[in-house]
Amino acid sequence: MAHNTLYIVDNSSEKASVKKYLSEWCSISKQMDIATGYFEIGGLLTLGEDWQKLDKIRIILGNEVTKRTKDVIEEVAQTMIERFRSSMEREQEKNEFLIGVPAIIKAMKAGKIECRVYDSNKFHAKAYITYFRDEYREQFISAMNVPLGYALVGSSNFTKAGLTQNIELNVQVKDEVEQLQKWFDEHWQNGTDITEAVLKVMEMHCREFSPYDVYLRSMYEYFKSHEETVSEWEENESVVYKGLSKYQKDGYNSLIQIAERYSGAFLCDGVGLGKTFVGMMLIERYVKKERKNVVLIVPASARVSVWEVTIKRLIPEILEGFYPFKIINHTDLLLDKNQNLMNQIAQQAEIIIIDEAHHFRNRSSNRYRKLFDMMQAGCKKQMFMLTATPINNSFLDLQHLIELFTHRQEDYFSAAPLGIHSLAGHFKKMEKQLDQVSGTAISDSLDIFGDIIRADKLVTELVVQRSRAYVKRSLLTEQGNNVLFSERKPPTVANYSLEKSYGRLINDFKESFDHKDKNGKTITILSLAIYSPYSDDYFIGDKSKMDEMVTGRQQQVVNLIRILLLKRFESSIEAFKETCIKIYIRLNKFLNDYKDTDASSKRRVERKQAEQEDILRYSEEYAALNQTSIEDIEDSLPDYVWNTQEVFDVNVFNINALLVDTMMDMDTLSKFIEDMMEFKPENDDKIRELKHILHEDTHIQNKKVIIFTEYKATAQYIYRELQKSGFTELYEIDGQTSGDRHEMIQRFAPYYNGCSSAEVTDEIKILIATDVLAEGLNLQDASCLINYELHWNPVRLMQRIGRIDRRRDADTEAHLLADHPELKADRDFAYYWNFLPPKELEDLLSLYKTVSKKTLRISKTFGIEGEKLLTPDDEYEALKEFNSHYEGSTSAEEEIALAYQQLLADNPDYLEQVKELPRKMYSGKMASTRKGYFFCYELPTKRADGSWSDGDGIYRWYVVDSETNQVTEDLHEIWTAVKCERDESRAFNANEEQFSEVRKVIGNYIKKNYLKAIQAPMGKKAKLVTWLQMI
């Protein structure tokens, strides 16, 4: 039986290509039916204009999904569309202006081309069925015997590769064409029409985009690469997340992304901008969502008053339930009693969050070394560092903090996108750059210093930092006209006299700063021998075995306690008394423990105790009535201040010298305590001035006011004295205050905490508080704030002002003023008062210098440290300087971020619309500065697990100058050139040849300056996202 020779089309040569076969059939056919597993725009474009000779093209696509639910069917169709979209992008790699596509769009709109996806089962068929034109078929003599058409059946998909490149196996079918046509029609009827969706993709790629479209897309892509995608958990389950503002959510998302990439991240927002709540979000995510072992390391002062209070308010279950979460103090790292816990943390902790992380910037400190060792031990850890001041005196401060999670691996940042092969070398370059530009110390070159930091690529990658000015503008964009900010009025000085208040005590106190022991050695207030037993005066052991760091730290502790006494002296008689008595009792305990060392010592000690019997009895009775732990006295001091050495080896320490100096200290303290036993509150000029302000100052009458003090004893004292004087609606809060804190906040600031004056009982008008009030509390019902002490540090003033100088809501304000119209005149202003003793101020500063060896220059109006010793004529500049530091100025990147936030506000649906936009969208505009081409590229990066990004890389902007071909990466310069309004006209005259040359320039630049620097593997390329011609 004879067989006809098979007609094979296999792409083995141009003559045997599917492209040639189909092109020839297009000229004699009226219709082509195509069954294919894949369809790319390149399939039609490969045929040139030949396909246009056909009257009809039907294309049915396959899929590889077996389930047939409605959702799956829709998913299959969407998958086909995504594949087609990708084919459009691939086509644009070599056909930048998509020449030939408009004709395809026109044909689809006319119904000439239709597309369906077969979704009833897996579909792998590949066939091209062509139907003769009637006039062609009729030219044959025996047309009745001529088939309706021919078919090519085999392996070729309708793609450029399937038509021209791949070795395929396709055979021509003649006699069974009607049977194939029936088969095609059956599957066509069962397919889902995707013609409109395919048409939409092509139209989107060929659309003439406006400059604004390109600008908006470029901004979206840039900021998308700096943010973590928000999950359903954050949106629906997180307790903390819903309370965050956008800038806080952005900060949280950025920190997650940075830590995933580098295992460490910094949050360095300014004072009062809610770092605590971003930290809370991190805790909640890692503890509750990811169930990781989380450790929070905080200053002793913030543990209870800030963190535990906030955790108990928002997510109390992590403290009381079975969650893997621990809080420790900075100083716990070194305490012997905690070493078993520290070892467990070192081995098991996965997430380390450090508040006030700048305390770990000294590489030579024991605290730093301990944490460094813990970070290296056990399982791999991620570290989050919260601090407003990561750098103090040198760029090396930041380097040391970074080394905590890089373990001093010099090439840690050699991978994409940084390409830094020596961390130490990088920071040395920064230091050198500062020296070359300024030639002065950092403290004298703050602007230059800031510029270097902001421009540094490593800082940009690792640090999230927003200025207060940025946050304000961000909130305004987020909340619109419903956000109001108070205008801060210059502070009012509350004058008082320490001499009038303290009488003999002030002279005894000043004299204690310069008295001598029996050997003629000068003593500053107290020797505090038991706090520094390793000094030469007391240590008689082998000095070669002494740890110099321990000795140095003990001297620091002594100075801290002396400063504590000075600060509490200025605060109030009660704060000073509490400290003196606690130290006095501690010293007396040492005497009792070691007086039996020898008979002579015992006699001297007992004689001293007999002399001070009344003071001892008074002190013990006072302590019994004021049951607080030593650590509660001064929350701003670390725990080891109160942890003196318990056991003193008589062979190592001179016990007699320790006893002698301790008794001398007790003499000094007993004199202070005796003076205070005679003190009468009615003689206190400071409290008298406070009562006068509350009674007489028109700005404060009948308004809510917060009185801030650093110390609990002072707060309680103020409360008692105001109460005795007839003031009502008072409340005092400190670290030991029991009760429902949320209820207290509602009683003081009901309107900004979800209720009104009518809904609360016992409304509070005067709130006396220590700095225990956590950041982020809404206390804007108040507009008046009194600082009861000197500001030894301007940061404290900033923190306090931030309690009332917060965003206000228009609706809440309307509600408040409807109930309290008497407040209307002053609601737009924030008033504050500073208590200063002008007559004794210089004496206090001199005493401070004696103790700390530091000259402190404090404004006589603001009570804060200034750049110089201020005169009355300088006070305006002092206020200007303070406001500048308080608000900060928006950086170039913050300006761009604010612009992006406004863009999203102006285009609320954009985040959904952008999913439909093509890559390589382009436009043109008239140049606002120089002529050139703007490019937004996605660049490959190396993930934490060693793999490389694929669609989730970083986005960078470039501009190529039209005249010089010079490339710039300056973000702010580029943004200034590209930004435009919605109505910006399109101006475009580039052709494919011109653009091809520019693409070579930018391609070579990226390859040389990025891809080679990060050692990107073969095949990893930069992907063009948008471009803009500026003519």
WODA-V550881 format. One record per run of one state. SS is the DSSP state (@ for helix, = for strand, . for the rest). FROM is the first residue (numbers start at 1). TO is the last residue. If there is no record, write none. Layout:
SS:FROM:TO  SS:FROM:TO
This chain:
.:1:7  =:8:9  .:10:17  @:18:26  .:27:28  =:29:36  .:37:38  =:39:39  .:40:40  @:41:46  .:47:49  @:50:53  .:54:55  =:56:61  .:62:69  @:70:94  .:95:100  @:101:109  .:110:112  =:113:118  .:119:126  =:127:132  .:133:133  @:134:138  .:139:142  @:143:145  .:146:148  =:149:154  .:155:157  =:158:158  .:159:159  @:160:165  .:166:169  =:170:173  .:174:176  @:177:189  .:190:190  =:191:193  .:194:194  @:195:206  .:207:210  @:211:224  .:225:231  @:232:236  .:237:240  @:241:243  .:244:245  @:246:262  .:263:263  =:264:267  .:268:274  @:275:289  .:290:293  =:294:298  .:299:299  @:300:315  .:316:316  @:317:320  .:321:324  =:325:329  @:330:333  .:334:335  @:336:348  .:349:350  =:351:355  .:356:356  @:357:360  .:361:365  @:366:376  .:377:381  =:382:386  .:387:394  @:395:406  .:407:422  @:423:438  .:439:441  @:442:444  .:445:445  @:446:455  .:456:456  @:457:462  =:463:464  .:465:467  @:468:482  =:483:484  .:485:486  =:487:488  .:489:491  =:492:495  .:496:497  @:498:502  .:503:503  @:504:514  =:515:516  .:517:521  =:522:523  .:524:528  @:529:531  .:532:538  =:539:539  .:540:542  @:543:545  .:546:547  @:548:571  .:572:572  @:573:597  .:598:598  @:599:611  .:612:612  @:613:625  .:626:629  @:630:632  .:633:638  @:639:641  .:642:652  =:653:653  .:654:654  @:655:677  .:678:680  @:681:683  .:684:684  @:685:696  .:697:704  =:705:708  .:709:711  @:712:724  .:725:729  =:730:733  .:734:740  @:741:748  .:749:750  @:751:753  .:754:756  @:757:759  .:760:765  =:766:769  .:770:783  =:784:787  .:788:793  @:794:804  .:805:807  =:808:809  @:810:819  .:820:820  @:821:826  .:827:828  =:829:836  .:837:837  @:838:852  .:853:857  =:858:858  .:859:864  =:865:865  .:866:871  @:872:887  .:888:891  @:892:906  .:907:909  @:910:916  .:917:920  =:921:925  .:926:931  =:932:939  .:940:941  =:942:942  .:943:947  =:948:948  .:949:953  =:954:961  .:962:966  =:967:968  .:969:970  @:971:978  .:979:991  @:992:1011  .:1012:1022  =:1023:1030  .:1031:1031
